[in-house]
Amino acid sequence: MSTTVVPSPRTAAALASRRRRTEAAIQRVHDAIARLRREKAPVNVAAVARSADVSRTFLYDNPEARTAVATAMAESCERRGQLLADQTDEREATWRERALNAEDALKAAHTEIVAQRTRIGALLGQVRDLEAEWTEEAIQRITTENTTLKQRVRQLTTDNRTLDERLKAARSNLRFQDRRVADLEAQIADSTVH
């Protein structure tokens, strides 16, 4: 014959309270796992314990919490592995694309170099033809004129700068005179009113 032991009301209340605390802790564990997944942070026992504000012992001792953490860690490892595989594939595709682009650019550069060399040869021929037409005296005269023109440009630049400064000073004086005239008109208006 077996007898059933009925817990006292205090014991029942303590057990119910403990059960509620355990359920709340398990809910915090699930919330912490979800938060770590959203933040793409590594899911491990220490991180879940810290985030859920529970002890590591609770995570190891409670079967539901232990299963939730183990499942989350396994999924995290799978996701990380898949992400690394995707990144590797993407990197290889990027490098392949860069290599093809580099080959195309190299072909274009070679074509451009050949075209430029041909153009340079033609221009050098024209320069030689032009040099043959000019006498030493004409070259000296053009060089002198060029120097004179450069000096004239420098002089005009200096004159322009000086005139610009004078213009700014004149505008400043005009603004001052305008304010002075306005002050005098205000004084005259005040004196006629009084």
C-alpha positions, 0 to 999 in steps of 0.5 A, a space after each residue: 500500500 502506497 501513500 501519497 504525500 501532499 506538499 504543504 501550501 508553503 512548499 507548493 508555493 515555493 515549487 510554483 515560484 521556482 517553476 516560474 523562475 525557471 520558465 522565465 529563465 528559459 524564455 530569456 535564454 530563447 530571447 538571448 539566442 534570437 538576439 544573438 542571431 539577429 546581431 549575427 554574433 557567435 552563439 555559445 554558452 558564455 554568450 547566451 549565459 551573459 545575454 540571458 543573465 543566467 549561469 552557465 550551470 543553468 544552461 548545462 543542467 536544464 535540459 530545455 536550455 541545453 537543447 536550445 543552446 546546442 541547436 543554436 550553436 549547430 545552426 550558427 556553425 552551419 550558417 557560418 560554414 555556408 557564409 564562408 563557402 558563399 564568400 569563397 565562391 564570391 571571391 573566386 568569381 570576383 578574381 575571375 572577373 578582375 582577371 578577365 577585365 585586366 586581360 581586356 584592359 591589357 589588350 586595349 592598352 597594347 592597341 593604344 600604345 601602337 596607335 600612339 607610337 604611330 602618331 608620335 612618329 608622324 608628329 616627329 616627322 612634321 617637327 623635322 619638316 618644320 625645323 628645316 623651314 625655320 632659320 636660326 634668325 627666325 627662331 631667335 626672333 620668335 623666342 624674343 617675341 615670346 619672352 616679351 609677350 610673357 613679360 607683358 602678360 605678367 605686367 597685365 596680371 599685376 595691373 589687373 590685381 592692382 585695379 581689382 584691389 582699388 575697385 574693392 577699396 572704392 566699393 568699401 568707401 562707397 558702402 561707408 559713404 552710403 551709411 554716413 549719408 543714411 545716418 545724416 538723413 536720419 539726423 536731419 529727419 530727427 531734428 525736423 521732427 523735434 
